[in-house]
């Protein structure tokens, strides 16, 4: 055991075998988030900046990990905590829990990533039946002391001893009813004394023990409770939702208490250096006089706007404005700040880079560039594809006839429509049944997280932009309106009364606008987002708010396009989709699925092909399909003139082009019973039975169709070649690429390629046009990935079909498993995210990397792309950049997202200093 003396605070830091578990606020900095958590690292940073931070210390995430792994705290932790507590007591001139003038502390969680309200906090630790009197004497305010004591018992009972929090709330409500008051600040000292007695009885009955009177026991139990809360249900759910790793652990911050509930010259608040909803600069936040911090974020009492603090306490307001400017310039970003004023003295309790809406993220990033605080590369890292996707969602039609029934605070933008529900359980239940719901509450708390995730939007009658509902909704990208005071929410009767007396019952449709704060009855129609209109070329930057957003998006997208190496193509099967994709910035088509061209009016021709008994019948069917296929490709080449168009030859099993076996059987049976002609239906039924497979997705499909049905693939190749020749002779620039699906061995590809080359040569001779048609394959089977070096000998390009590759690597039938056991796998932590949503880097990703390297070893100029749904997933795009693919292909709507993420991936790989 060694001693590490700090001359600044005189503490003795204990360490064992080089591991130090406790850091004073003077020892850390904002770069130590992994060790000290976000809250502890930033408290240390503010201390280093000379800002008024109450003294305290941080127990590291490493201590939490030891505790969670072993079930007990590290052996050295108690001694380290004792040494730091002793140093804190010397600095403050008082001891924890002493009877006269006691030192009180808070014990607060603080993980690396912000998890608002998901883990535990206990304030006022050190109060007891004896010390509460000393606090009252020291403060000269008996009411304040008993209010602080009842808060401790309430928080400690709920978070440490596991007592149902509603029991305390009900007791508090009863005390207010008895006194005939509406808010807890109107309760007097005598009322609070009685409430403390009631709270202690609740603890005794529910926890089976007395509320602890020993201050050190309170602190030690609270520390363990914070550690335990890392694995609480709501914390685990939030981490899954936000994709935060489960093995990080939380730090614990022990901080000397400062009091905002000491009267009208005290208070607490939350401030933002910019509006987290819009990104605009100004004075944003909430303040509550005579209150402690949880009163603000819980939304229990309605706050006043931060700007009103100037008239309440000008000195503290001016100091806060100066500190906010200091923090924003230091962090070079929007800062979220918690503060307390104790009898005119301002104290900083927390700062962090604040959560923001998608629109605010883009606006703030460009504003900071203009202010010279960050460069364009850093601005690109301040936004992401998920935020851009949010900005592309529709918004309410301002011209529609609507019935507005209320207005609250625009906490998180978006246009949400759904059935009103009044508790989380119902929100989840109805959502799983396919219903769209709006979660309506007086205020939300961390236990509402399930319902918030399930809902389209959240509406509360209490709270402001810094309430739990607002902060969590912004983090999740959920539409949220808070503090709609004129709406009377009755959760017990499951109804909401709006001005004028109209009652909204559970199940009634309502609409909420998170951009304006307006609440409407019924369903309000939506119109396209201005960001979509911008990508469509129908909107340009200007002076209004929507135009400011478009300008910010335009600037960041332009930089992303300049920086990215990955090209972005579209999955498109017709000229209309292709043209839209091109407007969205597509640089070609990475996947044209020809099977979609065989449906509709052409189904009868396909049926004739499948039913053909002779070579003549088959050739006639193919001959009839050829001009139709050719026209499809002419239109596609025209829409994508000058850009590559990768056309996948027929892939699905033939039974997909035939009627459903049950439906067909019924038709045949009915015809026979009525003695009606049914020869064609009978032949179709026989064909369906003949083509029936136990697992058709692993049967006769893809390249296998081309090998066993003569002329099928050559007809498609001929149509592609003739369309290219026609377009070229019309002075166009067709760039066709022919993709052979489901290849598992090079021999399959060689046979099909030989036939295709012959057809192309015939078309060149017939049209007098030289064509350059690249021929390649999809890599969607593990064997193809493992033998990619051989396959590259016959392929000019690879396109990874990651949907099927994921299915075959995992042995999953996607349509079956997503509905059956994926939810359980996500809840148990087997998946952090569905492997069909984000690429499985360890499994599927390893095969992609292996195939890319082996393919290029054989053919250095081999073009590599991906056309599965992962091509539009932000995290997957970064992986494809890392492994050296040339392009990703995705649906038209996802193209801007892929462009942005490709740019972000490129700047990250350049080694820029990013958050």
ABEGO torsion letter per residue (X at the ends): XBBBBBAAAGBBBBBBGGBBABBBAAABBAAAAAAAEAAAAAAAAAAAAGBBBBBEBBBBAAAAAAAAAAGBBBAAAAAAAAAAAAAAAAAAGBBBGBABGBBBBBBBBBBABBBBGABBBBBGBGBBAAAAAAAAAAAGBAAAAAAAAAAAAAAAAAAAAGBBAAAAAAAAAAAAAAAGBABAAABBAAAAAAAAAAAAAAAAAAAGBBBBABAAAAAAAAAAAAAAAAABAAAAAAAAAAGBBAAAEBBBBBBBBBBAAAEAABEBBBBBABBAAAGBBEBBEBBBBGBBAAAAAAGABBBBBAAAAAAABAAAAAAAAAAAAAAAAAAGBBBBBBBBBBGGBBBBABBBBBBBBAAAAAAAAAAAAAAGABBAAAAAAABBAAAAAAAABBBBBAABBBBBABBBBBABBEBBBBBBBABAAAAAAAAAAGBBBBBBBABBBAAAAAAAAABABBBBABEBAABAAAAAAAAAGBBBBBGBAABBBBAAAGBBBBBGGBBBBBGBBBBBBAAAGBBBBEBBBBBBBAAAAAAAGABBBBABAAAAAAAAAAAAAAAAAAABABBBBBBBABAAAAAAAAAAGBAEBABBBAAAAABEAAAAAAAAAAABABAAAAAAAAAAAAAAAAAAAAAAAAAABGBBBBBBBBABBAAAABBBAAAAAAAAAAAAAAGBBAAAAAAAAAAAAAABBABAAABBBEAAAAAABBGAAAAAAAAAAAAAAAAAAAGBBBBBBBBBBGBABAAAAAAAAAAAAAAAAAAAAAAGBBBBBBBBBBBABAAAAAAAAAAAAABABBBBBAAAAAAAAAGBBAAAAAAAAAAAAAAAGABABBAAABBBAABAAAAAAAAAAAAAAABAABBBBBABAAAABAAAAAAAAAAGBABBBBBAAAAAAAAAAAAAAAAAAAGBBBX
